[in-house]
Amino acid sequence: VPLATLLPLVARQVHLIINGVPNEYVESLSMVEELQAFSAIVYSSFSEDLIGNIN
C-alpha cells in the first residue's frame, strides 16, 4: 500500500482519536501498568529535581 494512500486515513483517525470526548485512547493508555510505573518514575524524578533546585 503506498504511503500517499495511508496518510489521509491516518490523519483522519488521529484527529478522531485526539478530539474524542471522553478520550478512549488516553483512557486505555492510562490503564497500562507499565505506563503507570513509568509515569511514577518520571514524576518522582521531576519532583526530586524541583526540590533540588529550591535548596
C-alpha positions as CSV (number, residue, x, y, z in Angstrom):
1,V,0.0,0.0,0.0
2,P,1.5,3.4,-1.0
3,L,2.3,5.8,1.8
4,A,0.4,8.5,0.0
5,T,-2.8,6.4,0.3
6,L,-2.3,5.8,4.0
7,L,-1.6,9.4,5.1
8,P,-5.1,10.8,4.7
9,L,-6.6,7.8,6.5
10,V,-4.1,8.1,9.4
11,A,-4.7,11.9,9.6
12,R,-8.4,11.3,9.9
13,Q,-8.0,8.6,12.5
14,V,-5.6,10.7,14.6
15,H,-8.0,13.6,14.5
16,L,-10.8,11.4,15.8
17,I,-8.6,9.8,18.4
18,I,-7.3,13.1,19.8
19,N,-10.5,15.0,19.8
20,G,-12.9,12.4,21.2
21,V,-14.6,13.2,24.5
22,P,-14.2,11.2,26.5
23,N,-10.9,10.3,25.0
24,E,-10.9,6.4,24.9
25,Y,-7.4,6.3,23.6
26,V,-5.9,8.2,26.5
27,E,-8.1,6.3,29.0
28,S,-6.8,3.0,27.5
29,L,-3.2,4.2,27.8
30,S,-3.7,5.3,31.4
31,M,-4.7,1.7,32.3
32,V,-1.4,0.1,31.1
33,E,0.5,-0.9,34.2
34,E,3.9,-0.3,32.6
35,L,3.0,3.3,31.7
36,Q,1.7,3.9,35.2
37,A,5.0,2.7,36.6
38,F,7.0,4.8,34.1
39,S,4.9,7.9,34.9
40,A,5.6,7.4,38.6
41,I,9.3,7.4,37.9
42,V,9.1,10.5,35.7
43,Y,7.0,12.4,38.3
44,S,9.3,11.4,41.2
45,S,12.4,12.4,39.2
46,F,10.8,15.7,38.4
47,S,9.9,16.3,42.0
48,E,13.4,15.5,43.1
49,D,14.8,17.9,40.5
50,L,12.4,20.6,41.6
51,I,13.2,20.2,45.3
52,G,16.9,20.1,44.5
53,N,16.7,23.4,42.7
54,I,14.9,25.1,45.6
55,N,17.6,24.3,48.1
